């Protein structure tokens, strides 16, 4: 029914085809794809890739944490392709949205169907608490022969300490932990990523980026991380003319500019109010609307944060 209504199913099942060296998928994704290439020139990403290459052939569970858009899913695909189970099923499960569309039994049936292969638990920190103990039992079932790779926000450990995430499940899923830093903390990767995206979207039309565009990109905050950069380059490749893509074509968001203090044409009070609102919205998004966790991250009292949310007109879709 979900598919008929145009909805996106919160899972996919992937099989590796030795004949065409590509993937054949069922479920949410229909495009075939090949081994993901990860661009990383920064010391942090080189370290992560070094560890990823070492652990890929093993059966150990891997937990990948990081902000949205940092490339956690791409890294999980990389681990699967480099692993010894790439000829077996790869089941991706979106824990954030699965249970709003499909029943619990479907979730565990799909895990069972990956026997001998790999299961990716996307946004595992958003898995309903009532399912976590059962999942932990499944993780401990050696007869299933499944390797678990999970992705989560940077706040998963806090959720464990606060009792919002099952501690036993956390340890079952994190034999190896990889933390992907936000793009603003690995500036060395920005230019290589921009050139990689341009090669994909418009290499035949452009020689590259102007120095002004590259410099602006290095100083921009990238609140949406690598995914925002990808979209930015794609858009610029469509609207630009000339041999070089200019700064104005990159269309940075106001939020990213404000984090670096580049909003000059507004008065101080308005700029401060705008910054407060966007910063609080960003932290609330990363804590999935949990005001207690957000207040702790912001260094505020929970009651004062609630007051600010009302004063600044911040809308909350997630429960607090």
Secondary structure, DSSP 8 states (H G I E B T S, - for coil): -TTTTT---SEEEEEEETTTTEEEEEES-------------SHHHHHHHHHHHHHTTS---EEEE--TTSSHHHHHHHHHHHSTTTTS-EEEEETTTHHHHS-HHHHHHHHHTTTTSEEEEETGGGS-HHHHHHHHHHHT-GGG--EEEEEE-TTHHHHHHTTSS-HHHHHHH-SEEEE---GGG-THHHHHHHHHHHHHHHTTT--EE-HHHHHHHHHS--TTHHHHHHHHHHHHHHH--SSEE-GGGG---HHHHHHTT---SS-HHHHHHHHHHHHHHHHHHHTTT-HHHHHHHHT--HHHHHHHHHHTT----S--
